[in-house]
Amino acid sequence: MRTTFTLRRFAATLALVGMALSAHAQDPLSYARYDQVRTTDLHLDLKADFASKTLSGYAELTLTWIDKSARNLVLDTRQLSISRVQVLKDGRWRPASYMLDKFDAKKGQALRIALPGQPEKVRIYYRTAPTASALQWMTPAQTLSGKRPFMFSQSETINARSWAPVQDTPAVRFTYSARVSAPSGMRVVMSAENDQNGPGKDGWTFRMPQPIPSYLLAIAIGEIGVRNIGPRSAVYAEPKRLDAAAFELADTEKMIAAAEALYGPYRWGRYDMIVLPPSFPIGGMENPRLTFLTPTMIAGDRSLNDLIAHELAHSWSGNLVTNASWKHWWLNEGFTTYVTTRILEVLYGTEVADMNLQVEQEEALASLKEIPAAKQALVPREPDVNPDSYTDEGLAYPKGAWFLRTLEQRAGREAFDPFLRAWFDQHAFQSATTEQFVAFLRANLLSKHPDIMPEAELDEWLHGPGIPATARRVVSSRFAAVDGQRDAWLKGEVQTADLSARGWSAAEWMHFLNDIDRKASTAQLKELDDTFSLRRSSNNEIAFRFYLASVHAGYRVRDELNAFLLSVGRQKFVVPLYTALLQNPNEAAWARSVYAKARPRYHPETQSSVDKQMKK
């Protein structure tokens, strides 16, 4: 009770801190006037209807008023059908007048509510659209058991507004609770405190006592089992996948402890995870208390645990300290990518961390060829009203991490580690901008060690294109050995059977396959496949890279590639594969026929991404 009371008071205090934050430009991707009023708590009361593919009920917002003259509440919505709005006045719920602005394809619609005075609470009764951009409603045939349908959300970046009327900007944080009813035999889980034992008489109930931004609102409903794997962690998954998921995630508690030793206590209570159906479009989503994960990370040997370390790292960078708008996305993903490597180093040693880091840096440099120079800056100088402008290229992950690693290398860990922990501690449960971080950096690190980074170089890292020439690249000794064999193999000086690849780790295979892509011949790829059965690899990262190199080389593995594209919906894999197939005149027609079958199985975000490639 004491913790809950403290956090609620803290959430209210954060709303008042908004007066200071409002000095920064308003988030151009939100209609909300959070300089006037802020949501401090949200309660959802919803019913899931799989027949109509909708959620319906009401959202109750608790408000803290900043501008004493304000008499309107503006919320973000997209395709929500609003039936009525009520305001709590004199202890009674009374009708309030409202209007919806004209629909905008990117931002949705502003819901404008006229209020008598400045009430503490407002209720909006609504229903979502079957095409809500955050929600994927799956048929039983698209699940492992084939018995029941499944639904899950993906709210980042600005899709929470498609399933709840909220101030949909990371600048606003709020606590929340919920009551959700669903068909019998189906479990509901959310990014909150979850009840492992099932619903009470009032359905599934949830409480999130720590304040979060709207993009971390998350829900999943389906045939879901649960298994505890540590003192403060559990895994949720479809029953047929539960054993494999529990095995793969067994190191979770060790990861939490490693992160705590570096960056302070884990402040979210439990760290549970749910492994979603294959159509989940990304690797993972750091929804607090319940990370959402792709099943493609299940390799059977825990070789892809860097994904788990990444999502856990968000518990400090992103969830605890959040970018104030998507323009500052690197404060989430660049920091998290850096922290991930530090966690891997503690758990698995420097060599494993260096291999992962070298792959990351090499792929970042390779990606520069495909990214317009104007989109290569960590922080764009001008605001943009397109949410994809900040997040679609992905360079913020490795470039942001490389920047932090450069500071660490020059300052030394004895100075840099306390600095980074202080950033998390002093900005906990707040939303921050790059300007705030730079001010903190100057005051707490550069003022004490001015030789670490001159102003011109700092500006180049933040606002310039590419990776600065001053950046030091990681060189793994194990990768150096792989490189020697790769070069000799490509020249025909080493036979495929003589490669020491049977002892390679997943990272070594990924490095090797990245480097032979567009260089190896059809015959070489066939021999590599015959020797190491790469087309049947259970490691999706390895299989994807082999398939991509095969398409580029003209080595056909259609049966396995067809099965992969029909069973995996992760955009990182399917978009590059379709792109490569469409660019090959001998494969384009086949790719279109595969996509016609696979498209209904993909998440709307994945469909949109592949549709763009098909139109090209």
PyMOL commands that set and color helices and strands:
alter all, ss='L'
color gray80, all
select helices_A, chain A and resi 2-21+140-142+160-162+214-216+239-248+252-263+295-297+306-313+326-328+330-348+350-367+373-375+388-391+396-411+413-426+434-446+455-463+477-490+496-498+501-503+506-516+522-532+534-536+540-553+558-567+571-583+588-601+604-615
alter helices_A, ss='H'
color red, helices_A
select strands_A, chain A and resi 37-49+54-65+72-77+81-89+92-95+98-100+109-114+121-127+135-138+150-153+173-181+187-190+204-213+219-222+225-230+233-237+272-275+284-285+290-293+321-323+430-432
alter strands_A, ss='S'
color yellow, strands_A
deselect
rebuild
show_as cartoon
